[in-house]
Amino acid sequence: MKFNRLFLFALLAMLTVLLSACGAPPATNWPGMSTDGESIYLASNSHVYIVQASNGTEATANISGKVSPLRFPLEYDAEMNFYAPPALTPDGLFVVGSAAASGHALYAADTSTGSIRWSFDTAKPWLGGALILDNTIIAPSGDGTLYAFNMSGSKRWEKNLSKYALWTTPVSNGKYIYLATLDHMLYAIDAASGTIAWEKELDNGIIGSPVIVEATLYVGTLSGNLYSIDTSDGSSNWMKPLEGSIWGTPGFGDDTVYIGTVFGKAGKFYALDAANGAVKWFRDEEGSIVAGPLVLEEQVIYVTEQGRVQSLDTSGAPKWQDNFDKNKIYTAPLLVDDMVVIAPMGSPFLMVAYDLNGAKKWTFTPAQ
């Protein structure tokens, strides 16, 4: 299945429709999740919710003498809309960008109060999640520029990398920052200076972030090609064509790369040998697999656009599953304290947590 620039224009048009709700939050988007092990930070539509991982209840704070749910912003703001995963800093901030139709700012907010420490405005929405690297915030913008800030919000450097919005969250090995773009490019960028160490053009646009395993990057394209790339110089170790297109970030475990594909309205889930890209096994799915998988020691868990949560053992045999009829799932599963957390769209609740055997532990619905 091959995609060309018409697909990219259609993708961007879809995003434009998604974000153009006359100033109100769009009816649908895909949530972003991150965790510090104790709390889950859920970016969903008009708020970032801070949820206690132990029981799925919303954290609270004493605000102006009243105990209120701890969220960002504390009150609805038409110029804020979120779905990138919030990035957590060592000094008690979370960093997240707004993708609202009229508000395009990157915010750093206090995790204990929800108050804004600083913000940075651009002309385009913020779509990808930020990376925290040492004392630097690396943030991809909708204007195609990668920005680096210190913890107080002062800009250290910026690098324009694409004429399209930057969708993917950067990853790093400590020396280089790696960023994939819609216009087929994979960049290695010096973390200190923002200079490009190397760049590599792949066969099509890239929506999912790469994953780094030792000295190797694994990344997939919209054409359905999965690449193994040397982190030092961008040379290819191997490339494997898969059936469908790749939207998510690959998962890795026990010398195996796992990835799902979008194949029309259906999908396929693959396990490949990390050394050479050979397919170990695959599984057909009735629904497309947009998000990357969660790889654990004895199981791998993925979700489908059509609302299935599927756990397999490492040989591809089913372990457990759940289904959300008429709901869609675009967000990768999150591991939090021996629980698997899912963020379905269109459900009465925004998150659900399972134990590692698939038993539900809690669901989260925001307080009114």
Buried (B, 14 or more C-beta within 10 A) or exposed (E): BEBEEEBBEEBEEEBEEBBEBEEBBBEEBBBBBBBBEEBBBBBBBBBBBBBBBBEBEBBBBEBEEEEBBBBBBBEEBBEBBBBBBBBBBEEEBBBBBBBBBBBBBBBBBBBEBBEBBBBBEBEBBBBBBBBBBEEBBBBBBBBBBBBBBEBEBEEBBBBEBBEBBBBBBBBBBEEBBBBBBBBBBBBBBBBEEBEBBBBBEBBBBBBBBBBBBEEBBBBBBBBBBBBBBBBBEBEEBBBBEBBBBBBBBBBBBEEBBBBBBBBEEBBBBBBBBBEEBEEBBBBEBEBBBBBBBBBBEEBBBBBBBBBBBBBBEBEBEEBBEBEBEEBBBBBBBBBBEEBBBBBBBEBEEBBBBBEBEBEEBBBBEBEE
